[in-house]
Amino acid sequence: MAASSRVLVYGGKGALGSVCVKYFKEKNWWVGSIDLFPNEDADANVVVAPCESWQDQSDAVLKGVDESLQGEKVDAILCVAGGWAGGHAGTKAFIKNSDMMWKQSVWTSSIAAKLASQHLKDGGLLTLPGAQPALEGTAGMIGYGMAKAAVHQLTKSLGQPNGGLPEGAAAIAILPVTLDTPMNRKWMKDADFSTWTPLEFVADLFYNWTQGKDRPASGTLLKLNTSDSVTTCTTAD
C-alpha cells in the first residue's frame, strides 16, 4: 500500500530524528531525512555538506528536497536538529561554540521554516527544537542559550498571520529540559533518568499533532517536563 502521508525529518540521523523516522515509517508514512549522514530507514535522504554560508546551505537543502518530493506536498516537517556546547563570555572557545550552536539550531530551523513555506500542506505541522533553559539566562552555556532563544523567537514569528506558512499550518517549538538520548546517558551517567523526556514520547506527540489531536496553537512554545518517568506539557508564559 502506498504511503498517503509524508513527513520530512530535519536531523533525521540524530537520536531524536532516528526515532521519529522509525516511528512514522511504522505508521506507513513516506519519510524523508535531512542530515549530514543518510538514514537507511528513510524513503529519501538529503545529505547536507557543511557550508560556511547560510545561504549556500539553504540552497543545497532546498534543491535536494525539491528533487526528493517531485512536486508532492508534505503533512509535516519535524526539525529536530541541534547540539550542545557550554561556555561563558570568558571561555576560550566562546565564539567558536556560539557559531557552532547558531549553525546547528538557527540555520536548520530557519531552513526548515523556508521548506515549510514551499512544501507544507495547508493545515500542516512544523516543529522546531527549543529548550526550556533558554527561557532564562544561560551563563554556563551562552551560545546554546542564544541559539535556542532565537528558535523561540522564530516560532512566535511564524505563528503570526503574516509569518509565511501555508494556510492553517502550525509552527510549534518543543522546550524539553533534558532528552533521554544515548549521548546524554554517556556523559551524565549519574543523573536521574526518570526526569529525562523519552524520545518515543516526543515522536508520539508529533504524530498526534499531525492527526489534529491536542495540537497547540501556531507559535506555541511548549515546555516538556518529566518527573518519575511521566511527562507533562505546558505552554511557556
N, C-alpha and C positions, 0 to 999 in steps of 0.2 A: 504494500500500500504506500503510495507516495505521501511524503510529508506535506501537510497542508499549512503548517505554521513554520515561521522562520525566525531565527534569532542570531544576532552577532554578539560574540563574547570578546570584548577587547581586554586582552590579558588572559587569553584562553589557555595558556600553558602554565600559568601560575597555580598556586594552591587552590584559591577560591575559584579561579577560572576553570581549572580542570574539573572540579566538582560540578560546576554549572554546565559545562559541555556534556559531561556524562549524564547528568540529571535530565537535561532537555532531550538528549538523544533517546533516553529510555521512555520519554513521553512521545516519541515518534516525530519530533521536530527536526527540520533541517537546521543544522548548526554550522555557522562559520566562525572560525577563530582568527583573531588578530594578535600577533605576538612576535617576539624575537625568534621564537622557535615554533615549529609546527606541532599541533596536537593531533595525534594519529586517530583519535576518536571523532574528530570533526569531519563534516562533509566537504568543507573547503577551508583552506588556510591562506591568510595573507601574512607573509613573513616580512617583518619590518626590520630594515637595516638601521643601525644607529645613525642619526643625522645631526650635524651641527646646527642646521637651520630648522626651525619650527615649521616654516612653510614647506620646505622640501619633504619633511616627514609627513605632513598633511597631504601633500600631492601624491606621495607614494602610496599612502593608505587608501586614499580615495580612488586611485587608479586600480589598486588591487581589489577593492570591494566592488567597484563597477564591473570588473571582469568576472568576479565570482557570482554576482547576483543576476547579471544579464537581464536587467530591467525589472526584476522582481522586487517587491517591497518586503520589508521585514516587520514582524509584530513587536519585536523588542530589540534594544541594543543595551547590553549589560557591560558597562565599563567597570572592570574590577582590577585594572592595572594599578601599580603603585609600588611603594617600597618604604624603607625606613632608614633614617640616618640621624644620629644625635649631634649635639654640639651647640655651644652658645657663641656670642659675638667674638669672644676672645679665643675660641678654638682655632687651631692652625688650619683645619680643613673646612672652616665655616662657609666660605663662599663656594668651594668645590662641592660640599654636601648640599648646600642650598640649591645650587644649579642642578644637581642630580635629582633632588626632590621635585623641582619645578618640571623637569623633563618627564619624570615618571608619573606625576599626578596631574599637573596642569596641562601639559601638552596633550596627554592621552585623553583627558576629559574634554578638552576643547575640540579635539579632532572627533571624538565620539559625538559631541553636540552637532558638529558640521555634518557628520554622517546621518544623524537623525533628521536634520533639516532636509536632506535629499532622499533618504531611503526608508524612513519610518512611515508606516501606515498611519492614516488618521486614527486617532484614539490609541496609538501605540505607546510603548513604555521605553523610557531612557532612564537607566540607573547610573549614578555616579558615586565614587568612593570618597566619602568624607571621613571625619574622625572626631570622636567626641572630645578629646583633649584640646582640639583646635578651637573650641568654643571659648576657651580662656587663653591666657598666656602659656607658652610652652618653652620656658627658659632653657631647659636642658636639651631641647630639640627644635631650635628656632626655624631652621629650614623646612623641616617637616610641617611644623605648625603653620608657617606662611603658606605653603603649598595647599594644605588641606583647607585653610580658611578661604583661599581663592576658589577652590572647588565648591565650597558652601555658597560663596557669592555667585558663582556661575549658575548653580542650581536655582537660586532665588530669581536670578535674571531670566533664565529660561522659563520659569514658571509664570512670568508676566505675559499678558495677552500678546504683546509685540516681541516676544522672545525669539521668534523664528522657527518654532517647532510646528509640525503639522497640526491641523485642526483636532482638538480634543486629546492630543498627546500629553503625557505627563513626564516631567523630569523630577526624579526623587533621589536624594542622596541618603545613603545609609551611614550612620555615625556609630560604629562599634567602639568599644574600648580596646579589647584585645580579641582577635580572631584565633580560633584553635587550629593553627597551622603546624605542619611538621617543623618548620624553621623556628617558630616561636617556642615550641616544645624543646628543641635542641638547645636554644640559647637561654631559656628560662626554666630549667629543669625542676627547680624547687617552687615554682609558682603554684597557685591554687587553680587547677584546670577547670574546676567547677564554676569559675567566674568568667571563663572564656566562651565566646559565642561559637557554636559549631558551624562549620561551613555548610553542612546539609540544611541547617535551619535557614540560612541566607538564601540558598538555592530554592528552597521550598517557598520562601517569602516572595521571591521574584516571580516564580511560576504563578502563585496565587494572584499576584498583581496583574499578570498578563490575562488572567481569567476574570478580572474585574472584582476579585474578592478582597475586600478591606484595603483597596488601593488608596493611599493618601492623595491629597490634592497636589497638583503640579507645583513645584517649588518647595516642597516639604523637606526639611532636614529631620530625619527620623533616627532617634537615639536607640541603640540596641544595648540593653543591659542584661547581663546573665548572672544569676545567683543560684547556687545549689543546682546547677545544670539546667535551670529554667530561664528562658529568655523572654523578656518583655520589650515592647516597642512603645516609645513615647515621642511625641513631637518636641523638638527643641524650642525653647522660648525665643 
